[in-house]
Amino acid sequence: MKSKASERQGSTAADCGPSIAGLVDELNTLKSKHLYRKFRVLDSMRGVRAKIERRDILLFCSNDYLGLSQHPEIIDALTRSARDFGAGAGASRLISGSSAPVRRLEEALAAFKQKERALVFASGYAANIGTISALCGKEDVVVVDKLNHASVVDGCRLSGASIRVYPHGDMSYLEKILKQSGRFRRRLIVTDSLFSMDGDLAPLPEIVRLKERYGAWLMVDEAHGTGVFGARGRGVAEHFGVEGTVDISMGTLSKAIGTMGGFIAGDGEMIDYLINRSRSFIFSTALPPAIAAASLQSVELITRDASLRKALWRNIERLAGGLKSLRLIGNNDLSPILPAIVGEEGKALRFSEQLFESGFLVPAVRYPTVPKGKARLRFSCSAAHCETDIDRLIEVLGKILGAVKG
Ligand SMILES: *Cc1c(COP(=O)(O)O)cnc(C)c1O
């Protein structure tokens, strides 16, 4: 009761005991700066159509880029496997959690990513923190792009390695760091392939040239690239033709693949090392077999059928064209992530609120996910959108912008 009432009225520190008063003060500060976060509950979901707070809402924010989370073949695979194996894995991988579906999925992911072996983790977050912290330690240096995902940042911190950060996409700065870091045992460059808040691509061909020149290792986070980029949907490394030189290829099952989990693909020995040393792999329950079976079906579908990927790219072009005509975006790289930088946090929040009132869910991404004063509306596109969904969004955006100006 109490918490409901305080949510409505805005609680004061005096309402609480001394132990949590500090937390309430901090939350109130966040609210006053338009940086307070809350989630909305979906009562149902069909593709990109959801029921939220009793309204019909079109999602322009999901990472389910190919709409595979609702594909009948994948749901069938999930339910069949759940009948055989149950709903959960029951144990971690090195105990009794290494089910046949997980093994088959790992073989399929290795083949898909053109690597010797692959290893599945409970999430992409777990894959990143568990891999970077296993491969690097005090004697090593990790070299990272300023805008890498939080899970890469956390993995670097956890590793205890020295951390060197280069400004987003700045290749001469990356080279400078590599030149000055010869004394370290290992040098690991880590980069997102498609940056999740800016929607732009890492200059992988340049990074590959530098990593070879200085003998560094390269880990690429293809969370948003997998299933979306490349002629066969293998990712941004395929798109640039540099797959063979990526030492450690990371991906998630939770975005275009449409399920849940993360993975690492690479050399057999490197994978063997992770099995023995990666704490997030060893000390966490295995992926449920049914999720593995569904993911396997999804990888097979992506490999066999390019039609969903083509539909996604048609939608990306339509949405990008519309956003550009409203001057909400400039000459962005084309990707399923199209951010419109609004600037001030309160303004982005109001814009997002107005869109929700009109039936669209588009999040206002704010600090600390992006720098202060660079708040943005982050539009994501899916193969599950139809042309009229996109056209309606653009029309509503035009009206909102017109009202602001008028
Ligand atoms: C989403 C994301 C992750 C984490 O993946 P989960 O499977 O959601 O834990 C890692 N890296 C990047 C770039 C991401 O966007």
The ligand as an SDF file (V2000), in Angstrom:
LIG
                    3D

 15 15  0  0  0  0  0  0  0  0999 V2000
   22.0890   -6.7850  -25.8070 C   0  0  0  0  0  0  0  0  0  0  0  0
   23.5470   -6.7080  -25.8650 C   0  0  0  0  0  0  0  0  0  0  0  0
   24.3600   -7.5550  -25.1030 C   0  0  0  0  0  0  0  0  0  0  0  0
   23.7920   -8.4600  -24.0360 C   0  0  0  0  0  0  0  0  0  0  0  0
   23.0650   -9.5070  -24.5760 O   0  0  0  0  0  0  0  0  0  0  0  0
   21.8960  -10.2050  -23.7250 P   0  0  0  0  0  0  0  0  0  0  0  0
   21.7250  -11.5020  -24.4030 O   0  0  0  0  0  0  0  0  0  0  0  0
   20.7170   -9.3030  -23.8230 O   0  0  0  0  0  0  0  0  0  0  0  0
   22.4120  -10.3340  -22.3220 O   0  0  0  0  0  0  0  0  0  0  0  0
   25.7050   -7.4990  -25.2860 C   0  0  0  0  0  0  0  0  0  0  0  0
   26.2700   -6.6480  -26.1760 N   0  0  0  0  0  0  0  0  0  0  0  0
   25.5250   -5.8100  -26.9160 C   0  0  0  0  0  0  0  0  0  0  0  0
   26.1890   -4.8940  -27.8950 C   0  0  0  0  0  0  0  0  0  0  0  0
   24.1490   -5.8010  -26.7750 C   0  0  0  0  0  0  0  0  0  0  0  0
   23.4030   -4.9510  -27.4730 O   0  0  0  0  0  0  0  0  0  0  0  0
  1  2  1  0
  2  3  1  0
  2 14  2  0
  3  4  1  0
  3 10  2  0
  4  5  1  0
  5  6  1  0
  6  7  2  0
  6  8  1  0
  6  9  1  0
 10 11  1  0
 11 12  2  0
 12 13  1  0
 12 14  1  0
 14 15  1  0
M  END
$$$$
